[in-house]
């Protein structure tokens, strides 16, 4: 069963809106929804890529101007660039799968410049609603994620019914991606 992106976006909104004690449970619920896409869920909630690889507000402003061909004078002074970008989608319902959105997100972060990023972002406006696009841009930005490493390790333990300290030790020794692969294959 394919995990839909709107599930990840809704979970991100809940995590940002409420200061929950059990953030790991929300991540674990997404993992349990589609056990074959564990790495997709983890890489969306836990930005393991460094801050240098993510986009600044200035990058988002440039992307907005490239997408709209607007002039800076046509936009109000100092608007939030994420709000500007989330006002562009043309669809009411998110139809994309989590895997395709997360793969697109990694492609955007690896892109060499903002013109290529603009080219990669443009198709999302036809497949992701305004409400669901905001978590996507938050994940691309240098702004903080609502999920910490401890939450991810705990979520893996909950989803795969393994003790926290076993998962933590495996992540420390093998790395997060290898641990997720072993858990997914039942070779943990």
C-alpha positions, 0 to 999 in steps of 0.5 A: 500500500502506497503512503500518500504525502498528505499523511506526512503533511498532516503529521508535520502540521500536528507536530508543529501545532502542538508540543507533544511528548510522544512525537515518536508515536506520530512518526511510528504511525506513519511508518506502520501505515506503509512498512515498505516506505520506512526510509521515506518517512524517516527522511521526511521527518528527520533532516539528516542533511546538514543545514548547508544543504537546505534552503534559506529564505533568500533562496525561497524569495529567488525561487518565488520570483523565478516562478512568477516572473514578478518584480520585487516592487510588486510584492509587499516588503519583507513577506514570509517567502514560504507564505508566498510560495504556498499561495501558488498551488492550483489544486485543492486535493493532494494526489502525490505519494509520499515517496515521489514527494520525498524523492523530489525533495532530495532532488531539489536539495541536490540541485546546483542552483535556484533555477534548477530548483524552480524547474523541479518545484513547478510541477508540485503546484498541480499535485499538492494543495496549499495546506500540504505544501507548507510542510514540504517547504518547511522541510526544505528550509533551514528552519527547525524540524519538529522531530529530533533524532531521539524521536526517530530512534524511538519511532523505529522501536515502536514500529518494529517492536524493538527496544529503544536501546537496541535501535539506538546502538544500531543507529550509532554503529551502522548509521540510520539508513542501514538500520532502517534497511535492516529493520525493513528486511527483517534482518535486525 
